[in-house]
Amino acid sequence: MGTNQTAKAIPLRKHSQQLIDALATRILVLDGATGTALQSMDLKASDFGGEALEGCNENLVLVSPHIVEEVHNRYLQIWLRYCRDQYVWSHRHRPRRIRALGSCL
């Protein structure tokens, strides 16, 4: 993506916002729950490669990689928002003498 382009934001769902709020106050150990995310996407048998493979999430990588990519992009976007917010917060609240050192920190 070029420097003049911005990523299209995915609207946050209630659970996504709750996760971001929790990350702001404590350390979390996360399980990606990729299977749960895939199940919430209302996929059809054709997305899996036919009725015989319906529900076989592993086959999505081969047959419908764009679906797996979408799930990964959602998780990545949430993580990047968190990192951005932490970066901004930490730079606003650093002591003045440290801020004077500039971007070398």
C-alpha positions, 0 to 999 in steps of 0.5 A: 500500500502506498504512502498516500493510501489509507487502509479501509477500516472494518467497523468494530463490533461490540466484542472487538471494542471490549477486547481493545478496552481490556487490552488497555488495562491488562495483559491478555493471552489470546487464542485467535479462535479462527474456527469461531470466526469462520463459523460466524461468516455464514459460509456455504458448502461451495466455499469449502469445496463441496458438500463432502468438505463442508465444515472442513476449515483447513480446506478453505486455505486451498479452495477459498483463501480470500476467506481465511485472509479476511479473518486474519486481516480482521485480527491484524487490524484490531492488533494494529489499532491497539499498537497505534493507540499504545504508541500515541498514549506513551508519547503523550505521557512521557516525561518532558526530558525523555521527549526531548531526546526525540525519535531515537527512543 
